[in-house]
Amino acid sequence: MELKLMQLDYTSKFIFHSSKVSVPTGRRSFSRFVKQICRSCRRFPVTCSYSRALKNTDLLSGIMSSSTFLCSCHINGNNGVGSSPYVKELRVLEAFDDEYGGVVVNSNRLPLKPDAFASALHSSLSHWKSTDKKGVWLKLPVELADFVPIAVKEGFEYHHAERGYVMMTYWIPEGPSLLPANASHQVGVGGFVINEHNEVLVVQETFCSPTSAGLWKLPTGFILESEEIYEGAVREVKEETGVDSEFVEVIAFRHAHNVAFEKSDLFFICMLRPISTQIMVDDHEIQAAKWMKLDEFVEQPLIQEDKMFKKIMDICMARLGRSYCGLNPHQVVSKFDGKESTLYYNVVEAKESNCEANN
């Protein structure tokens, strides 16, 4: 049998892509690649021929400027007498290399039909294995949800899901996968907003557990994607109560586990300074909101009986008495990634501490 891989040009009836696909150099490596990528030819002896004469193709350099190939096989009969031709389209999914030796499939250039996707995914895995790739990241948009069982059948596993897609992964080398796991935490914030009259901004939630019924609590919520902790605290207070505020500092944070669907939870208590006082309740989440005397708020039975709530309020009271100081955000740039990030810390060596500066 003689097998050839030929690049398809723009006039071909097959799909053409401009991304580059790595092809092993050397006749033996290339032969192994061909054997793996063509399922129909695996049981036959393979002889590979390739040439620089192919347009826009340089197999000897290891690069082919297309992700679609045509497999042309010529299978000899018994004793070399008689033969039958076999032609098959082989497509490698368009993907780019990541910095860890893996590949990320371009979700915008996936085939639209399940059969075409199944064939291309199988061929692609064979290609990536032959080129010693490691992890494969496959993002399937919700409109291609029918492709999920196909990927699972090939050995892909769920990594995470969002509203519009599911991310799947495949680890090629032997041994346990070294791909990073899905996010392990959710991040929440609570706003401790106190005015000049020593009143705390508190809310009663519309939906709460029976044990929390009637409790006046601090406005709380979850951080949004790419949102800073201090931004999230200010936003949540505004959304739930209509009160504008400015961030002062992080008072404390709590770390809990198995909170929601086996995920851990980080909850930051932030001290905020009110800019406005008028309350406008969010009817969807909040039943009521008001300014409440600090002593009255702290003396609520549910707070006094709960060690964590009581400790949080003890810390807040200590902060008001300037016997405790929280953490302030500082923008820093790391040489590891060149990106700006927020580091929370207390300036303890300055003449004026954070606590004095923020009072």
BAMAR-585593 format. One record per atom (N, C-alpha, C): x, y, z; atom name. Coordinates in steps of 0.05 Angstrom, whole numbers, plus 5000, padded with zeros to 4 digits. Atoms other than C-alpha are relative to their C-alpha. Layout:
N
    c1    c2    c3  atom
     X     Y     Z    CA
...
//
This chain:
359
    c1    c2    c3  atom
  5017  4976  5000     N
  5000  5000  5000    CA
  5017  5025  5000     C
  4986  4975  4999     N
  5024  5069  4985    CA
  4981  5022  5010     C
  5017  4979  4988     N
  4997  5127  5026    CA
  5013  5027  4997     C
  4989  4974  5003     N
  5006  5200  5013    CA
  4982  5020  5016     C
  5014  4978  4988     N
  4986  5262  5052    CA
  5004  5024  4982     C
  4998  4977  5018     N
  4970  5321  5007    CA
  4984  5023  5012     C
  5014  4976  4991     N
  4952  5391  5027    CA
  4978  5008  4980     C
  5021  4991  5016     N
  4886  5417  5002    CA
  5001  5030  4996     C
  5000  4971  5005     N
  4882  5485  4969    CA
  4972  5012  5003     C
  5026  4986  4996     N
  4827  5537  4973    CA
  4978  4991  4981     C
  5020  5008  5020     N
  4793  5509  4911    CA
  4989  4972  5006     C
  5009  5027  4993     N
  4784  5440  4944    CA
  4971  5001  5011     C
  5027  5002  4988     N
  4715  5417  4964    CA
  5002  4995  5030     C
  4996  5004  4971     N
  4744  5401  5033    CA
  5005  5027  5013     C
  4995  4975  4985     N
  4751  5453  5088    CA
  5030  5005  5002     C
  4972  4991  4997     N
  4816  5492  5090    CA
  5003  5019  5023     C
  4993  4982  4979     N
  4846  5526  5150    CA
  5028  5010  4998     C
  4973  4988  5003     N
  4906  5572  5155    CA
  5018  4994  5023     C
  4982  5005  4977     N
  4932  5547  5222    CA
  5020  4979  4992     C
  4978  5019  5006     N
  4997  5508  5222    CA
  4997  4975  5017     C
  5002  5025  4987     N
  4998  5435  5240    CA
  5028  4987  5000     C
  4973  5011  4999     N
  5063  5402  5264    CA
  4999  4972  4989     C
  4997  5027  5011     N
  5084  5341  5224    CA
  5028  4990  5006     C
  4973  5010  4993     N
  5142  5297  5247    CA
  5019  5000  4976     C
  4980  5001  5021     N
  5206  5303  5207    CA
  5012  4972  4998     C
  4988  5026  5004     N
  5242  5242  5179    CA
  4980  4980  4991     C
  5018  5019  5013     N
  5213  5184  5141    CA
  4987  4981  5021     C
  5011  5019  4980     N
  5205  5137  5201    CA
  4979  5014  5018     C
  5019  4986  4983     N
  5171  5189  5246    CA
  4975  5007  4984     C
  5023  4993  5016     N
  5127  5212  5189    CA
  4983  4975  4995     C
  5015  5025  5005     N
  5107  5139  5175    CA
  4984  4993  5025     C
  5016  5005  4976     N
  5087  5130  5248    CA
  4977  5019  5002     C
  5021  4981  4999     N
  5047  5193  5244    CA
  4977  4993  4982     C
  5020  5007  5020     N
  5010  5170  5182    CA
  4985  4975  5010     C
  5014  5024  4990     N
  4995  5102  5213    CA
  4980  5007  5022     C
  5018  4993  4978     N
  4965  5135  5274    CA
  4976  5017  4991     C
  5021  4981  5007     N
  4925  5188  5239    CA
  4979  4988  4982     C
  5019  5013  5018     N
  4892  5141  5189    CA
  4990  4974  5011     C
  5011  5024  4988     N
  4848  5090  5224    CA
  4997  4977  4980     C
  5006  5020  5020     N
  4831  5055  5159    CA
  5025  4985  4991     C
  4976  5011  5011     N
  4904  5040  5144    CA
  5017  4985  5021     C
  4982  5009  4978     N
  4929  5014  5211    CA
  5008  4971  4996     C
  4993  5029  5002     N
  4927  4940  5193    CA
  5017  4994  4976     C
  4985  5005  5024     N
  4966  4949  5129    CA
  5028  5011  5003     C
  4973  4988  5002     N
  5041  4959  5116    CA
  4997  5027  4986     C
  5002  4973  5012     N
  5051  5033  5099    CA
  5027  5008  4988     C
  4977  4987  5012     N
  5100  5064  5051    CA
  4993  5029  4995     C
  5006  4971  5001     N
  5103  5140  5056    CA
  5018  5013  4979     C
  4984  4984  5019     N
  5125  5186  5000    CA
  4991  5028  5003     C
  5007  4972  4999     N
  5127  5261  5004    CA
  5022  5016  4986     C
  4981  4984  5016     N
  5161  5316  4966    CA
  4996  5029  5005     C
  5001  4971  4998     N
  5178  5389  4969    CA
  4983  5012  4977     C
  5014  4989  5023     N
  5140  5396  4904    CA
  4972  5008  5006     C
  5028  4993  4994     N
  5073  5400  4939    CA
  4998  5030  5006     C
  5003  4972  4997     N
  5047  5471  4937    CA
  4996  5008  5029     C
  5003  4989  4973     N
  5054  5511  5002    CA
  5004  4980  5022     C
  4996  5021  4979     N
  5076  5449  5038    CA
  5029  4993  5001     C
  4972  5008  4996     N
  5143  5431  5067    CA
  5001  4979  5022     C
  5000  5021  4980     N
  5138  5364  5101    CA
  5027  4995  5012     C
  4973  5005  4989     N
  5213  5359  5108    CA
  5006  5018  5023     C
  4995  4982  4979     N
  5212  5419  5153    CA
  4983  4995  5024     C
  5017  5007  4978     N
  5158  5390  5197    CA
  4976  5018  5003     C
  5023  4982  4998     N
  5105  5443  5183    CA
  4982  4997  4976     C
  5019  5000  5021     N
  5042  5436  5142    CA
  4980  5022  5005     C
  5016  4977  4996     N
  5001  5499  5132    CA
  4970  4995  4995     C
  5029  5006  5002     N
  4933  5466  5135    CA
  4993  4981  5022     C
  5009  5020  4981     N
  4892  5428  5185    CA
  4982  4979  4988     C
  5015  5020  5014     N
  4858  5386  5132    CA
  5019  4985  4981     C
  4982  5016  5017     N
  4894  5328  5097    CA
  4982  4981  4983     C
  5013  5020  5016     N
  4874  5280  5042    CA
  5018  4975  5001     C
  4986  5025  4998     N
  4894  5208  5055    CA
  4994  4983  4976     C
  5004  5016  5024     N
  4904  5170  4990    CA
  5015  4974  5003     C
  4987  5026  4995     N
  4917  5096  5001    CA
  4996  4982  4976     C
  5002  5019  5022     N
  4932  5044  4948    CA
  5007  4973  5012     C
  4997  5025  4986     N
  4922  4974  4976    CA
  5004  4978  4979     C
  4994  5022  5019     N
  4955  4917  4937    CA
  4985  4975  5008     C
  5013  5026  4996     N
  4921  4850  4929    CA
  5020  4979  5007     C
  4982  5022  4993     N
  4950  4781  4943    CA
  5023  4999  4980     C
  4976  5003  5017     N
  5021  4773  4917    CA
  5005  5024  4982     C
  4995  4976  5015     N
  5019  4844  4892    CA
  4983  5002  4975     C
  5016  5000  5024     N
  4967  4826  4839    CA
  4972  5012  5007     C
  5026  4987  4996     N
  4906  4871  4835    CA
  5003  5020  5022     C
  4999  4979  4979     N
  4894  4933  4876    CA
  4975  5015  5000     C
  5024  4983  4999     N
  4840  4980  4899    CA
  5008  5026  5014     C
  4993  4974  4988     N
  4845  5054  4914    CA
  4981  5007  5023     C
  5017  4992  4978     N
  4819  5085  4978    CA
  5008  5029  5006     C
  4995  4972  4995     N
  4812  5160  4989    CA
  4984  5008  5025     C
  5013  4992  4975     N
  4795  5191  5057    CA
  5009  5027  5008     C
  4992  4974  4990     N
  4794  5261  5084    CA
  5007  4997  5030     C
  4991  5000  4972     N
  4833  5269  5149    CA
  5003  5029  5009     C
  4998  4972  4991     N
  4825  5333  5189    CA
  5011  5001  5029     C
  4990  4994  4973     N
  4865  5357  5249    CA
  4987  5026  5010     C
  5013  4977  4990     N
  4827  5405  5292    CA
  5019  5023  5004     C
  4983  4976  4997     N
  4854  5476  5292    CA
  5005  5005  5029     C
  4993  4996  4972     N
  4891  5489  5357    CA
  5026  5015  5001     C
  4974  4986  4996     N
  4949  5528  5386    CA
  5013  4988  5025     C
  4985  5011  4978     N
  5003  5506  5434    CA
  4998  5018  5024     C
  4998  4984  4975     N
  5002  5528  5507    CA
  5029  4999  5010     C
  4972  4998  4991     N
  5064  5543  5547    CA
  5010  4976  5016     C
  4992  5024  4984     N
  5064  5475  5582    CA
  5002  4975  4982     C
  4997  5023  5017     N
  5070  5430  5521    CA
  4974  4988  4992     C
  5026  5010  5008     N
  4996  5421  5510    CA
  4988  5016  4977     C
  5014  4986  5021     N
  4945  5446  5460    CA
  4973  5009  5009     C
  5026  4989  4994     N
  4883  5489  5464    CA
  4985  5000  4973     C
  5015  5001  5024     N
  4831  5473  5411    CA
  4985  5026  4995     C
  5014  4976  5007     N
  4802  5533  5375    CA
  4970  4994  4998     C
  5029  5007  4999     N
  4728  5528  5394    CA
  4984  5015  4979     C
  5014  4985  5021     N
  4709  5578  5340    CA
  5002  4987  4972     C
  4995  5013  5026     N
  4733  5532  5284    CA
  4994  4970  5001     C
  5007  5028  4998     N
  4702  5466  5304    CA
  4981  4992  4977     C
  5020  5010  5020     N
  4663  5423  5253    CA
  4972  5004  5012     C
  5027  4995  4990     N
  4589  5434  5258    CA
  4983  4974  5001     C
  5015  5025  5000     N
  4567  5362  5246    CA
  5014  4980  5018     C
  4989  5019  4981     N
  4576  5307  5299    CA
  5019  4980  4987     C
  4983  5020  5013     N
  4605  5256  5250    CA
  5027  5012  4992     C
  4975  4987  5007     N
  4656  5306  5224    CA
  5017  5006  5024     C
  4985  4994  4975     N
  4675  5326  5295    CA
  5013  4974  5011     C
  4990  5025  4989     N
  4683  5253  5317    CA
  5025  4991  4984     C
  4977  5008  5016     N
  4729  5237  5259    CA
  5024  5018  5004     C
  4978  4981  4997     N
  4770  5301  5267    CA
  5012  4998  5028     C
  4989  5002  4973     N
  4777  5292  5342    CA
  5017  4975  5003     C
  4983  5025  4998     N
  4802  5220  5335    CA
  5026  5004  4985     C
  4975  4995  5015     N
  4852  5241  5281    CA
  5018  5019  5015     C
  4984  4980  4986     N
  4874  5300  5322    CA
  5014  4988  5024     C
  4987  5013  4977     N
  4888  5258  5384    CA
  5023  4983  4991     C
  4978  5016  5011     N
  4930  5211  5342    CA
  5023  5018  4992     C
  4979  4981  5008     N
  4968  5271  5314    CA
  5014  5011  5025     C
  4988  4988  4976     N
  4979  5303  5383    CA
  5017  4979  5015     C
  4984  5021  4987     N
  5003  5237  5411    CA
  5026  4995  4986     C
  4976  5004  5016     N
  5052  5228  5354    CA
  5020  5023  5002     C
  4982  4976  4998     N
  5080  5298  5366    CA
  5006  5006  5029     C
  4993  4999  4972     N
  5088  5286  5441    CA
  4988  5024  5015     C
  5015  4980  4984     N
  5036  5336  5465    CA
  4992  4988  5026     C
  5007  5010  4973     N
  5013  5332  5537    CA
  4970  5003  5005     C
  5029  4996  4994     N
  4946  5363  5557    CA
  4986  5012  4976     C
  5017  4989  5021     N
  4889  5379  5510    CA
  4976  5014  5013     C
  5022  4985  4990     N
  4838  5433  5526    CA
  4979  5003  4978     C
  5021  5000  5020     N
  4772  5427  5489    CA
  4976  5015  5012     C
  5023  4983  4991     N
  4719  5482  5499    CA
  4977  4996  4981     C
  5023  5005  5017     N
  4651  5462  5473    CA
  4978  5019  5007     C
  5022  4981  4994     N
  4599  5518  5468    CA
  4974  4985  5002     C
  5026  5013  4993     N
  4528  5503  5490    CA
  4986  4991  4974     C
  5014  5008  5024     N
  4503  5501  5418    CA
  5012  4974  4987     C
  4988  5026  5009     N
  4550  5441  5406    CA
  5000  4980  5022     C
  5002  5019  4977     N
  4528  5403  5468    CA
  4999  4971  4991     C
  5001  5028  5011     N
  4517  5341  5424    CA
  5028  4988  4997     C
  4972  5010  5003     N
  4593  5336  5418    CA
  5011  4989  5026     C
  4989  5009  4974     N
  4603  5323  5493    CA
  5002  4970  5002     C
  4997  5029  4999     N
  4587  5248  5490    CA
  5022  4989  4982     C
  4979  5008  5019     N
  4634  5242  5430    CA
  5027  5003  5013     C
  4974  4995  4986     N
  4691  5273  5470    CA
  5004  4981  5023     C
  4998  5019  4977     N
  4676  5230  5531    CA
  5008  4973  4990     C
  4993  5026  5012     N
  4679  5168  5487    CA
  5029  4998  4993     C
  4971  5000  5007     N
  4749  5189  5465    CA
  5018  5002  5024     C
  4984  5000  4976     N
  4771  5195  5537    CA
  5002  5028  5013     C
  4999  4974  4988     N
  4760  5269  5552    CA
  4984  5000  5026     C
  5013  4998  4975     N
  4739  5289  5622    CA
  4990  5029  5004     C
  5010  4974  4993     N
  4698  5347  5649    CA
  5020  5015  5017     C
  4983  4983  4983     N
  4739  5405  5677    CA
  4983  5021  5014     C
  5018  4982  4988     N
  4689  5460  5688    CA
  4979  5009  4980     C
  5021  4990  5018     N
  4627  5492  5659    CA
  4992  5028  5008     C
  5011  4974  4996     N
  4600  5562  5651    CA
  4973  5001  4985     C
  5026  4998  5013     N
  4534  5588  5624    CA
  5000  4992  4970     C
  5000  5003  5028     N
  4556  5584  5552    CA
  5017  4977  4989     C
  4982  5021  5010     N
  4605  5526  5549    CA
  5007  4980  5022     C
  4988  5019  4982     N
  4635  5464  5580    CA
  5029  4996  4991     C
  4971  5004  5006     N
  4711  5456  5584    CA
  5006  4971  5007     C
  4993  5027  4996     N
  4738  5386  5575    CA
  5031  4997  4996     C
  4971  5004  5002     N
  4809  5359  5581    CA
  5007  4971  4994     C
  4989  5027  5006     N
  4851  5300  5558    CA
  5030  5001  5006     C
  4972  5001  4993     N
  4918  5281  5588    CA
  5013  4977  4985     C
  4989  5020  5018     N
  4962  5244  5538    CA
  5021  4983  5013     C
  4979  5018  4989     N
  5024  5220  5576    CA
  4989  4980  5020     C
  5007  5020  4980     N
  5021  5159  5621    CA
  5003  5012  5027     C
  4999  4990  4972     N
  5009  5171  5695    CA
  4978  5020  5005     C
  5021  4981  4993     N
  4965  5220  5732    CA
  5002  5026  4985     C
  5001  4974  5015     N
  4943  5284  5697    CA
  5013  5022  5017     C
  4988  4977  4987     N
  4984  5346  5714    CA
  4986  5026  4993     C
  5015  4976  5006     N
  4932  5394  5687    CA
  4988  5012  5025     C
  5011  4987  4976     N
  4909  5445  5739    CA
  4970  4993  5003     C
  5028  5007  4995     N
  4843  5428  5772    CA
  4982  5025  4997     C
  5019  4978  5001     N
  4780  5470  5768    CA
  5003  5018  5025     C
  4999  4982  4977     N
  4773  5530  5815    CA
  4987  4987  5024     C
  5008  5014  4976     N
  4766  5505  5886    CA
  4984  5018  5019     C
  5012  4982  4981     N
  4737  5567  5919    CA
  4979  5019  4987     C
  5016  4978  5006     N
  4681  5617  5916    CA
  5007  5022  5019     C
  4991  4978  4984     N
  4694  5687  5943    CA
  4977  5019  5006     C
  5021  4983  4992     N
  4645  5728  5983    CA
  5010  5024  5016     C
  4992  4976  4985     N
  4646  5797  6016    CA
  4976  5009  5017     C
  5020  4988  4983     N
  4609  5831  6072    CA
  5008  5028  5006     C
  4994  4972  4995     N
  4604  5906  6083    CA
  4992  5010  5027     C
  5005  4988  4974     N
  4611  5935  6153    CA
  5000  5030  4996     C
  5003  4972  5006     N
  4584  6005  6140    CA
  4990  5014  5025     C
  5008  4986  4975     N
  4581  6051  6201    CA
  5002  5030  4995     C
  5001  4972  5005     N
  4561  6124  6200    CA
  5010  5016  5025     C
  4990  4983  4979     N
  4579  6183  6244    CA
  4983  4999  5026     C
  5018  5003  4977     N
  4521  6168  6291    CA
  5004  4972  5013     C
  4994  5026  4989     N
  4551  6100  6308    CA
  4977  4980  4993     C
  5021  5018  5010     N
  4497  6065  6267    CA
  5011  4982  4977     C
  4991  5020  5020     N
  4509  6003  6225    CA
  4978  4996  4979     C
  5019  5006  5022     N
  4476  5991  6157    CA
  4995  4970  5000     C
  5006  5028  4998     N
  4440  5924  6163    CA
  4976  4993  4982     C
  5021  5009  5017     N
  4392  5882  6122    CA
  4988  4974  5011     C
  5012  5026  4996     N
  4343  5825  6128    CA
  4995  4988  4972     C
  5002  5012  5026     N
  4345  5777  6070    CA
  4973  4987  4995     C
  5025  5012  5008     N
  4284  5753  6032    CA
  5001  4970  5002     C
  4996  5029  4999     N
  4311  5682  6026    CA
  5022  4994  5020     C
  4980  5008  4980     N
  4346  5654  6087    CA
  4991  4974  5014     C
  5007  5025  4986     N
  4349  5592  6130    CA
  4982  5007  5024     C
  5017  4995  4976     N
  4299  5584  6187    CA
  5014  5010  5024     C
  4985  4992  4976     N
  4353  5594  6239    CA
  5008  5030  4998     C
  4992  4972  5003     N
  4369  5663  6209    CA
  4976  5019  4997     C
  5024  4984  5003     N
  4297  5687  6205    CA
  5000  5023  5021     C
  5001  4977  4981     N
  4291  5757  6236    CA
  5027  5012  5006     C
  4973  4990  4994     N
  4366  5768  6238    CA
  5006  5025  4983     C
  4989  4977  5014     N
  4393  5837  6220    CA
  5030  4995  4996     C
  4972  5008  5007     N
  4459  5824  6184    CA
  5013  5021  4982     C
  4985  4982  5018     N
  4512  5860  6144    CA
  4993  4993  4971     C
  5004  5006  5029     N
  4501  5866  6068    CA
  5023  4982  4990     C
  4980  5019  5009     N
  4537  5808  6035    CA
  4994  4992  4971     C
  5004  5010  5027     N
  4547  5777  5966    CA
  5026  4988  4990     C
  4977  5013  5012     N
  4595  5744  5918    CA
  5015  5019  4981     C
  4983  4984  5018     N
  4653  5775  5880    CA
  4995  4991  4971     C
  5004  5006  5028     N
  4643  5779  5805    CA
  5027  4993  4987     C
  4975  5007  5014     N
  4694  5753  5754    CA
  5016  5026  4994     C
  4981  4978  5005     N
  4755  5800  5749    CA
  4993  5025  5018     C
  5007  4978  4982     N
  4727  5843  5806    CA
  5018  5000  5025     C
  4984  4998  4975     N
  4770  5868  5864    CA
  4983  4996  5024     C
  5015  5004  4975     N
  4750  5851  5935    CA
  4987  5026  5009     C
  5011  4975  4991     N
  4742  5924  5953    CA
  4978  5011  4982     C
  5021  4991  5019     N
  4701  5938  5890    CA
  4974  4984  5005     C
  5024  5017  4995     N
  4655  5879  5905    CA
  4985  5007  5025     C
  5013  4992  4975     N
  4641  5902  5976    CA
  4984  5025  4996     C
  5014  4975  5005     N
  4622  5972  5953    CA
  4976  4994  4982     C
  5022  5006  5019     N
  4579  5944  5896    CA
  4977  4986  5014     C
  5021  5015  4986     N
  4541  5894  5941    CA
  4984  5018  5018     C
  5014  4982  4983     N
  4524  5948  5991    CA
  4981  5018  4984     C
  5017  4983  5018     N
  4498  5993  5935    CA
  4977  4984  4989     C
  5021  5016  5012     N
  4458  5937  5903    CA
  4978  4993  5020     C
  5019  5010  4980     N
  4424  5914  5967    CA
  4986  5023  5014     C
  5012  4979  4984     N
  4412  5980  6002    CA
  4997  5027  4986     C
  5000  4975  5013     N
  4422  6036  5952    CA
  5019  5021  5011     C
  4982  4982  4987     N
  4474  6068  5997    CA
  5027  5000  4986     C
  4973  4997  5011     N
  4539  6094  5966    CA
  5020  5000  5022     C
  4980  5002  4979     N
  4602  6079  6005    CA
  5028  5000  4987     C
  4972  5003  5009     N
  4678  6079  5999    CA
  5014  4980  5018     C
  4985  5021  4986     N
  4725  6024  6019    CA
  5020  5012  5019     C
  4980  4992  4980     N
  4767  6032  6082    CA
  5021  4979  5002     C
  4981  5021  4998     N
  4800  5965  6093    CA
  4987  4973  5004     C
  5009  5027  4993     N
  4793  5890  6100    CA
  5004  4995  5030     C
  4999  5004  4971     N
  4777  5875  6173    CA
  5010  4972  5006     C
  4993  5028  4995     N
  4783  5799  6171    CA
  4989  4984  4977     C
  5013  5018  5019     N
  4767  5739  6127    CA
  4998  4973  5012     C
  5006  5027  4991     N
  4739  5671  6139    CA
  5004  4980  4978     C
  4995  5022  5019     N
  4759  5606  6105    CA
  4984  4976  5009     C
  5017  5024  4993     N
  4707  5549  6104    CA
  5001  4981  4977     C
  4999  5021  5020     N
  4702  5484  6066    CA
  4974  4985  4997     C
  5024  5014  5006     N
  4648  5442  6034    CA
  4975  5017  5004     C
  5022  4981  4996     N
  4602  5503  6031    CA
  4979  4996  4978     C
  5019  5002  5022     N
  4571  5496  5962    CA
  5011  4980  4979     C
  4992  5021  5020     N
  4577  5433  5918    CA
  5029  4993  5005     C
  4973  5009  4992     N
  4641  5412  5956    CA
  5021  5021  4995     C
  4981  4979  5003     N
  4674  5479  5942    CA
  5006  5014  5026     C
  4993  4984  4977     N
  4711  5520  5994    CA
  4991  5029  4996     C
  5011  4973  5000     N
  4691  5591  6012    CA
  5019  5019  5014     C
  4985  4978  4988     N
  4732  5654  6025    CA
  4981  5024  5003     C
  5019  4978  4995     N
  4691  5710  6058    CA
  5015  5023  5014     C
  4985  4977  4990     N
  4721  5779  6068    CA
  4981  5021  5012     C
  5015  4979  4986     N
  4692  5828  6119    CA
  5015  5026  4996     C
  4987  4974  5008     N
  4706  5899  6094    CA
  4986  5023  5015     C
  5010  4976  4987     N
  4699  5964  6132    CA
  4996  5021  4978     C
  5006  4980  5020     N
  4665  6018  6089    CA
  4990  5025  5014     C
  5009  4974  4990     N
  4651  6091  6100    CA
  4977  5010  4982     C
  5023  4992  5016     N
  4581  6115  6077    CA
  5004  5028  4988     C
  5000  4974  5014     N
  4578  6171  6026    CA
  4972  5012  4999     C
  5028  4992  4999     N
  4502  6173  6024    CA
  4986  4985  5022     C
  5014  5012  4977     N
  4450  6154  6076    CA
  4972  4989  4992     C
  5027  5008  5008     N
  4384  6144  6038    CA
  5000  4971  4991     C
  5002  5028  5006     N
  4363  6071  6034    CA
  4979  4994  4979     C
  5019  5009  5020     N
  4331  6040  5973    CA
  5004  4970  4997     C
  4996  5029  4998     N
  4320  5966  5983    CA
  4996  4986  4973     C
  5002  5018  5023     N
  4331  5913  5929    CA
  4979  4979  5006     C
  5022  5018  4993     N
  4263  5877  5931    CA
  5005  4971  4993     C
  4996  5028  5009     N
  4290  5815  5896    CA
  5015  4984  5021     C
  4984  5014  4981     N
  4340  5797  5950    CA
  4996  5008  5029     C
  5001  4989  4973     N
  4327  5841  6010    CA
  4971  5006  5009     C
  5026  4995  4989     N
  4265  5843  6054    CA
  4998  5028  5012     C
  5000  4974  4986     N
  4285  5904  6094    CA
  5029  5009  5004     C
  4973  4989  4994     N
  4345  5950  6108    CA
  4996  5025  5017     C
  5002  4976  4983     N
  4359  6004  6159    CA
  5027  5006  5013     C
  4977  4992  4983     N
  4411  6041  6201    CA
  4993  4991  5028     C
  5006  5012  4974     N
  4415  6005  6268    CA
  5023  5008  5019     C
  4980  4994  4980     N
  4451  6026  6332    CA
  5019  4977  5003     C
  4980  5021  4998     N
  4516  5988  6338    CA
  4996  4981  5023     C
  5004  5017  4977     N
  4502  5963  6408    CA
  4976  4982  4996     C
  5024  5016  5005     N
  4433  5939  6388    CA
  5006  4977  4980     C
  4992  5020  5020     N
  4462  5903  6328    CA
  5016  4977  5013     C
  4982  5020  4988     N
  4516  5868  6368    CA
  4985  4982  5020     C
  5014  5014  4979     N
  4467  5847  6423    CA
  4979  4980  4990     C
  5019  5019  5010     N
  4424  5806  6377    CA
  5007  4972  5009     C
  4994  5027  4989     N
  4417  5735  6406    CA
  5016  4982  4980     C
  4986  5018  5019     N
  4439  5701  6341    CA
  5029  5007  4997     C
  4972  4993  5002     N
  4503  5741  6340    CA
  5015  4993  5026     C
  4988  5007  4974     N
  4518  5731  6414    CA
  5004  4970  5003     C
  4999  5029  4997     N
  4505  5656  6409    CA
  5018  4987  4979     C
  4982  5011  5021     N
  4549  5646  6347    CA
  5028  5010  5004     C
  4972  4993  4993     N
  4623  5645  6362    CA
  5013  5016  4977     C
  4988  4986  5022     N
  4643  5666  6292    CA
  4990  5028  4996     C
  5012  4973  5003     N
  4594  5724  6285    CA
  5009  5018  5023     C
  4992  4983  4977     N
  4611  5748  6355    CA
  5029  5009  4997     C
  4972  4993  5004     N
  4686  5746  6339    CA
  5003  5021  4979     C
  4999  4980  5021     N
  4675  5785  6275    CA
  4993  5028  5011     C
  5009  4975  4988     N
  4638  5839  6314    CA
  5020  5010  5020     C
  4979  4991  4981     N
  4691  5840  6368    CA
  5023  5013  4984     C
  4979  4988  5017     N
  4743  5854  6313    CA
  4992  5027  4990     C
  5010  4975  5010     N
  4700  5908  6283    CA
  5000  5022  5022     C
  5001  4981  4978     N
  4691  5941  6351    CA
  5029  5008  5007     C
  4972  4994  4994     N
  4766  5937  6363    CA
  5011  5019  4979     C
  4991  4982  5021     N
  4778  5970  6296    CA
  4989  5029  5005     C
  5012  4974  4994     N
  4731  6027  6315    CA
  5015  5014  5023     C
  4985  4989  4977     N
  4770  6035  6380    CA
  5030  5003  4994     C
  4972  4997  5010     N
  4836  6037  6340    CA
  5020  4982  5015     C
  4981  5019  4988     N
  4864  5978  6378    CA
  5005  4976  4981     C
  4996  5021  5020     N
  4863  5936  6315    CA
  5001  5014  4973     C
  4997  4988  5027     N
  4883  5951  6243    CA
  4997  4979  4978     C
  5004  5019  5022     N
  4861  5917  6179    CA
  5020  5003  4978     C
  4983  5002  5023     N
  4890  5909  6110    CA
  4990  5019  4978     C
  5006  4982  5022     N
  4893  5960  6054    CA
  5010  4989  4973     C
  4991  5009  5026     N
  4899  5945  5979    CA
  5022  5017  4989     C
  4978  4986  5013     N
  4963  5963  5943    CA
  5005  4987  4973     C
  4996  5011  5027     N
  4974  5955  5868    CA
  5030  4996  4995     C
  4973  5007  5005     N
  5038  5919  5851    CA
  5002  4984  4974     C
  4995  5015  5025     N
  5069  5889  5788    CA
  5022  4979  5005     C
  4981  5021  4996     N
  5104  5822  5790    CA
  5016  4994  4974     C
  4983  5007  5023     N
  5162  5804  5744    CA
  4993  4972  4989     C
  5006  5026  5010     N
  5135  5733  5739    CA
  4981  5000  4976     C
  5019  4998  5022     N
  5078  5753  5694    CA
  4997  5028  4988     C
  5002  4973  5010     N
  5086  5828  5685    CA
  4973  5013  5003     C
  5027  4989  4997     N
  5014  5839  5707    CA
  4997  5014  5027     C
  5006  4986  4975     N
  4987  5886  5759    CA
  4980  4984  5016     C
  5019  5014  4982     N
  4953  5854  5819    CA
  4998  5016  5026     C
  5005  4985  4975     N
  4928  5876  5887    CA
  5010  4984  5023     C
  4989  5012  4976     N
  4967  5860  5950    CA
  4988  5014  5024     C
  5012  4988  4976     N
  4931  5871  6016    CA
  5019  4998  5024     C
  4983  5001  4977     N
  4974  5890  6075    CA
  4997  5026  5016     C
  5001  4977  4982     N
  4981  5938  6134    CA
  5028  5012  5001     C
  4974  4986  4998     N
  5036  5991  6134    CA
  5005  5005  5030     C
  4995  4999  4971     N
  5064  5982  6204    CA
  5024  5017  5007     C
  4976  4986  4994     N
  5129  6020  6198    CA
  4998  5030  4994     C
  5004  4971  5007     N
  5101  6087  6173    CA
  4994  5015  5026     C
  5006  4983  4977     N
  5094  6145  6221    CA
  4970  5000  5005     C
  5028  5001  4998     N
  5020  6143  6208    CA
  4989  4974  4990     C
  5009  5026  5008     N
  4989  6074  6207    CA
  4975  5002  4983     C
  5025  5001  5016     N
  4931  6052  6163    CA
  4977  5009  5017     C
  5023  4994  4982     N
  4884  6057  6223    CA
  4997  5030  5004     C
  5001  4971  4995     N
  4903  6130  6237    CA
  4993  5015  4975     C
  5004  4986  5025     N
  4902  6149  6164    CA
  4971  4998  4991     C
  5027  5005  5009     N
  4832  6120  6153    CA
  4979  5008  5020     C
  5019  4991  4980     N
  4799  6152  6213    CA
  4997  5030  4998     C
//
